[in-house]
């Protein structure tokens, strides 16, 4: 008996990847913003230093596959902590700009107009 697998929604994959890209762009904007305190800016840099260092929680060679997961996890946690510890007003401002630029890019593909439903006369 074969199990039928649920089809993977392409929008979910694109949403996950798009969210990750948006998070990286937000982190870059926050790193270059002078209103974010310097100690908070060290968080993603420390995550990057861990990624590049030869010291690992799970060695890559001893546990193939799992060894890379701790690297990815540390980077994602560092990005999340960086955004969470940044001043929320600055984060909101940059998020609004990021979403606004995406909305402007998609604005050309939307038609916004009044409409009415026409029903034929019934005789």
N, C-alpha and C positions, 0 to 999 in steps of 0.2 A: 504494500500500500504506500503510495507516495503522498507526502504532505504537500499541500499547495501553500506556497509562500505568498504573503500579502505583497502586492506591488509597492515598490518604493516610490513615494511621491517626489518628483524632481524638485518641486518647490521647497520641500523640507531640506533637501540637500543644499539647494541654492541659498535657502534662508540661513542655514548653519554656516556655510562658507561666507555668505554676505555679512553675517553678524560678526564673524571672526575678522574679516577685512575691516569692517567698520570699527571694531574694537582696537585694532592695530593703528588705524588712522587717527582715532581719538587719542590713543596713547602718545603718538608722535606729536600731535598738536599740543597736548598737555606738557610734554617734555620741552617743547620750545616756548612755552608760555612762561613769562616771568612771574606771574602771580602764584604759581605752584611752588611751594617751599622746596628748597634743595634737598633736605633729608627724604622727602617723599619721592623726588626724582631719582634717588639712589635705588629704589626698589626694583624697577625693571632692569637697571644696570647690574644689580647683584644677581638677578635671575639669568641674565645673559652671561655673567661671569661663571655661574654654576654650569651653564650649558657648555662653555668652552673649557672648563677646568677638567683635569684628568681624574679628579676625585668624584665618584658617583655613589649614590645610595644603592642602586642596583647596577652592577657592572654590565656593560653592554655585551661583552664577549662571553660572559658566563651564562647569561640569561637572554638569548637572542629574542628580540621582540619586546620583552618586558623591560629590558634595559633602556630602551628608547622612550618608553612610556613615562618613566620618572622625569626625564628631561622635558618632555612636552607638558607634563603636569606642573612642574616648577615654573615654566614660562607662563602658562595660563594663570596659575595662582598669582604670580608676580604682576601680571597685567591687571588682574581683577583687584588685587590689593592696592595697586597704584591708582587706579580709577576711583576706588572706594575712599581712599585717604586724601585724594585731591579735593580742593574746595568745591563744594557742590554747585555753587553759582558759576564757576568757571567751566566745570564739566557740562552743565546744562547749556551754557552759551555755545560751546564747541559742538555739542550734539545737535543743537538747533541749526547751526551752520552746516554740519554734515548732512543732516536730513533735508535741509532746505536746498542744498545743491543737488541732491539726488531727486528731489521733487521737481526742481526746475528742468532737470535732464529728461524726466519722464513726462513733462507737461505737454510736449508736442504730440504725444500719441493718444491724448484723451480729448474726446469731443464733448463739450458741455453745452447743452442747448435745451430749451424747453421742448416738451413734446406733448402730444395728445393722442389718445387711442381713437381711431376712427372705426366705427361699427357700421356695416352696410345696413341700409334701410330694410326692415323686415316687412314684407307685404303679405 
